[in-house]
Amino acid sequence: MAMLMLSPLDPAQQLRHKWRNRLHTTLLAGGSLLLLAACAYVFAGGVGIFWAILLGALGLWMSARISSEMVLGLYRARRLEPEDFPEGHRILRLLAARADLPAVPGLYYVPSNLMNAFSVGTPRDSAVGVTDALLRRLTPRELAAVLAHEVSHIRNGDLKVMALADMVSRLTASMSAVGLFLLFFNMPAILADGGGVPWLGILLLWSAPTIGALLQLALSRAREYDADLDAAGLTGDPEGLAMALARLEKSQGRMWEMVLPGGRVPQPSVLRSHPSTEERIRRLLSLKPGARHIDVSGDRLAPPRGSVPVIPGPRYRISSMGLWY
């Protein structure tokens, strides 16, 4: 068994990155809430703001009741037991202990030929999903970095943050559509009473959905930067995550980051849920290797035992939720 020994992280760079990420998150989340409040006020005055708060709280309460098993079921994920994949469970237990999580996340296998990982749930009841391609193509060092990134999402409460952002964006779009309809429906009466055309309100309601969606994507990118930073702190190995990101980019380009299927992502792009890989790698390498270490064995991961298949190529299926890979 080999031992990966690393040198200290740069604390000044860590602190600088952390404050920048927090500032961006605060500004973007605050901007989204202000946009929603403005649309609600144009829509129905103070009553509109009250209903926006009420509906937002109700939506968050309902989203918190969605079980992790339901989300994992959409990906056809199955649980990997410790005897199926002891190395992955060992790394995940170590990362959960370093992150001070109250419970170790469950580890799930996703039958996909795309290299990807994701996390669901709360710190007390969470899970990390990893695809077949990710398990078979990453080294133990790279897998540890990717798992650390997902553990950081769980510890930082990013799932709640993005659920709130999604709810705010949906409410903004809904109030914008209804507000525009009511404005144009009542426009003859407004003009007949001698009132002017509320161009400012129309402009706000018309542009609000686009602005809200862009703010949501920017917030997602900010949380990804923060998860990268915290993952480097958990492993002490920013180079490991940089290597994993480079491997992902080389293996499948930017498919896993694209928000418009079949589209081409421009550079720079505001239509991405993840930052550019080049910028993420640049920020990670600026931290320098850290003092902490993770035990690894071998150059390649031993694939999980049991009934885990090797997927030869893309498989598509049509379900009640549309076309899925």
N, C-alpha and C positions, 0 to 999 in steps of 0.2 A: 504494500500500500504506500502510495506516495503522499507526501505532505506538501501542500502549496504554501510557501512562506512568502509573506508580503511585507512591504515597508509602509510607514505611516501615511495616512491621508493628510492632505493640507487642510488644517482647521479653518484658516482664513477663507480659502476657496469654498469650503463646505458652508460656512456661515453666509458668505456672499450669495451663493446660489440659493440657500434656504430662504433668505429674506426676499430675494427677487421673486422666487416662486410664490411666496405668501402674498407679496404685494400684487402680483398679477392675478392670483386667485381672488383676492379681496376686490380688486377693481372690476374684474370681469363679472363676478357674482353680483356685486353691487349694481353694476350697469344693467344686468339682466333684470334685477328686481325693480330698478327705477323705470326701465322701459315698460315692464308690466304695469306698474302703478300709473304711468302716464296714459297707457292705452285704456286701463280701467277707468281712469278719471274722464277721459274723452268719451268713453262709452256710456257711463252712467254716473259721473260725479263721484261723490264720497261713497255712495251705495255700491258703485262698481268696484272700488277698492276693497270694500268689505267683502263682497262676493268673491273677489279674486283671492283674498286671504283664506276665506272659508273653503273654497274649492281646492286651493293648493294644499291646505292642511289635510283635507279629505283624501286627495290623490296620494299624498305622501304616506298617509296611514294605510291606504290600500296597497301601495307598492311594497311597504314593509312587511305585509302579510303574505307576499308571494314567496313560496318556499324555494330553497336552492335546488331541491330535487326537480321541481317543475322546470326551472331554467335549464338544468343539466339534461333533462329529458328531451328538450328541443334539439340538443346536439347529439342525441343518442349516446350519451356518455355512460360508462359503467365504472363502478368503483374499483380501484386497484388496491388490493389488500397488501399488507407488508410482505407476505410470502410471495406475492406476484412480482413485486418490484422493491426489494429491500433497500437498494441504494437510493432510490428516489424518496422513500419514506424517511431514511436516515437524514438526508439533506433537509427535508421539509421540517422534521422535528427540531433540528439544530437551528434553523432559521426562525421558527416560531418561538423558541426559547430566547433567542437574541432579541426578537421583536417584542418580548413580553406579552405575547398573545395569551388569553386565558385558555385557549384550546388549540390543538394542532389542526390545521385545515385538512379536510379529506382530500385525497388525491384521486382524480378521475381521468380515465382514458377516453379520448374522443377519436373515433375512426375517420380521420381525415388525412388527405395527402398534402394539406397545407400546413406549414410550420406556424403554429400559433399556441398561445396560452392565455387563459383568462381566469378571473376570480369572481366568486359570487358569495353572498351571505354577509354576516356580521362577524366581528372578532370572536364572538362566542360560538357561532355556528357558521362556519365558512367552508369553502371548497375551492380547489384549484384544478382547472381542467387543462390537460396537455394533449396535443394531438399525436397521432402515431408518427407522423413525419418529424415532429420536434424531438420525440424520444429517441428516434433512430439516427438522427443526424447531428445532434449536439454532443460535445464532450461533457464529462461530469462538471468541469469548471464552468462551462457555459450554461448548463442546465441549472446549476446552483444560482447563477446570476439571474436567470430568468425567473426561477421560483422566488428569489428574493424580491424581484420587482413586483410580483403578484402579492406576496406577503405584505409588502409596503402599501399596496393599494388597500388591503384589508385593514391594516393597522391605522392608516390615515383616514379611514372612513370615506374614501373616494367614491365608493358605490352609492352612499347616501348623497354626497355632493352632486354627483352626476344625475341621480334620480331627481333631486331638487331642480337642477338645471333643465332637465328634460320636461319636468312638470311646468316650470315657468315658461319655457319656450312654447309648449302646447297651449297653455292658457293665453299667452300673448297672441298666438296665431288665431285662436278661436275668437277672442275679443276683437281682434282686428277685422276678421271676416264679418262678424255680426255687426260691429260698429259701422263699417263701410256700407253694408246693406241698409241699415236703418238711416244713415245719413242721406244716401241717394233716394231712398223711399220717401223720406220726409222733405227732400229738397224743394219740391213745389210749394209746400206749406211755409217753409222757411223764407223763400223768396217772396211769396205773397204777403207775408207779414212785414216785409221791408228789411229783413235781415240779410247780411252779407254771406257769401259763400265761405264756410270755415275751411279755407285752404290749408291752414296749419294743421288742423285736426285730420283732414283728409290725407295730407302728406305723411303725418305720423302713423296713422293706421295702415296706410298703403305700404310703408317701408318697414314697419315693425317686425313682421315675420322674418324677413331676410336678415335684419339686424340681429334679432334674437337668435336665429340659427347660427350666425357667424360668431356671436358671443359664446354660444354653447360649445362650438367647435374649439374656439380659442381657450375656453376653460378646460376642456379635455386635454389640450396640448400642454397647458400649464401643470395639470395634475400628473401627466406622464413624465414631465421633467422632474417633478418632485419625487415620484416613485423611483426614477432612475437614481436620483441623489441618495435616497434612503436605502435603496438596494446596495449601492456602493458602500454605505455605512454598515450594513448588515454583514456583508461578505468581506469588506476591506479590499475588494478587488474590482475597481471600476473597469479595468481592462477586460475582465471576464465578460461583463455585460456588453462592452463595446465589441468584443469578438463575436458574441452571439448575435448582436444587431447586424454586424457586417455579414455574418453567414446568412441571416434571414434575407437581407437585401440582395445578396448574390444569388441565393437559391430561387427566389420567386419575385424579385423586383419589388414593386410597391403594391402588389395586388391586395395584401392584407391591410393596407392603410387606405385604400381607395373608398370613397363614399359614393361615387357615381359608377355603377357597374359598366364596364366597357369604355370608360372615359380615360383620358390622359391627364395625370396630375401635373399642373404647371409648376414651375419653380420661380419665385416662391409661391406657395399656395396657401390660401385661407380656407380652402375646402377640405381640410384634412383633420381627422380626429386625433392623429398622432403627429408629432413634430417630424421634420425631415431626419432621416437616419444620420446624415452627415453632421447635423448640428448636435444631435444627441451624443454621437461618438466624440465630437469635439469637447463638449462639456464634461463628459465622463473622463476623458484623458487629462483634462486640466486639473482633476482632483489628485492625480498621482496614486500609485498603488498604496494600499493601507496595511496596517500592522496585523490585523486579524487574519485568520486562516481557516480554511475548510479542507478536511481530508478528502482526497479523491483517490480513485484506484483505476489505473489504466488510461488509455487515450480515448477510448470510446465507451459509451454507456452499454451495459449489458441490457438488451431489450427485455421488457417485462415477460415473465414466463406465463404459461397458461394458454388461454384461447385468444390472445392478442394477434390479429391477422396482419400480414404485410399487404397493404393496399397497393395494387399495381398502377392505378391511375384514377382520374376523377370519376366519381359515380354520382349521378344526378337522380333525384326522385321527386315526384309531384305529390304533395300532401295538401291537407286542408289549409295550410299556411302558405302555399305557393311552391315555387321551384326551389329546392334546397340541394346543396352539395353535401 
